[in-house]
């Protein structure tokens, strides 16, 4: 186990900057998830940590050692890939122990190290099978087992659940998190799925266009996003965004572009005259007889909750109700907003106010 540090790390392909001065501190034993849309640089950052990509500038440290010029095999890391990367002609046991064999470990010792890893992952009865005889989830466990037997300082996961179906992804999220709780090994995990990030991470690093937008605990990013990108990316369904300005006569009232008044928790005098974005999570709205009128567009019952798309002025908003409500397209709902949970952003800079 070891801490990991990215210090002003930069990466360019030719004249094109991909990673633009990233600083991240990962504590010993921490489970950190790099999350962001495709092309944001998260996988490139992971590959630089693994030694699979060169660094243009800055430093990467593992356990306090600068590893910029260190080959991958000397970094004491183990990586789990999206496509499993198993040898088809080897059994599960042989795949799990292959890296140890390449390092000259005796076969008896390898068997002794593979056995407990197989028990942890529920692979004991599958050790003699070949990858073609396994399900996707079992193959992913084998890939994880191959990493575990090396007993590395740092685990790296590169979108390991992308090839699995929805039900299996949920199961594997639980298994990976439980595995981390057992082993306490520093883990850096890359995904574009913010649900994975929210449910698994000790700390999330939200990335966009080669920079770090925000670092913090999952609920910190959810409750207090620093800008429009984080607000829109973290959360499912996504935060509703409504354009407008403050009322000229009352700085505690937000006016949509069509003039509908929406409440704020407190006066925001510093934002007067600015073009603003009013951010509202779907669950922070309730029905109230004398509330703000909005027209139902679509209802999406899921059983445990009901999502309703409504039109307020020119904006379509997603609302989420935990009770079952019977509404139809075209009907009018009257809404009360939890003003203590409202987010306000500067439209020009994108920053939270």
Order of alpha helices (4+ residues) and beta strands (2+ residues): beta-beta-beta-alpha-beta-beta-beta-alpha-alpha-alpha-beta-alpha-beta-alpha-beta-beta-alpha-alpha-beta-beta-beta-beta-beta-beta-beta-beta-beta
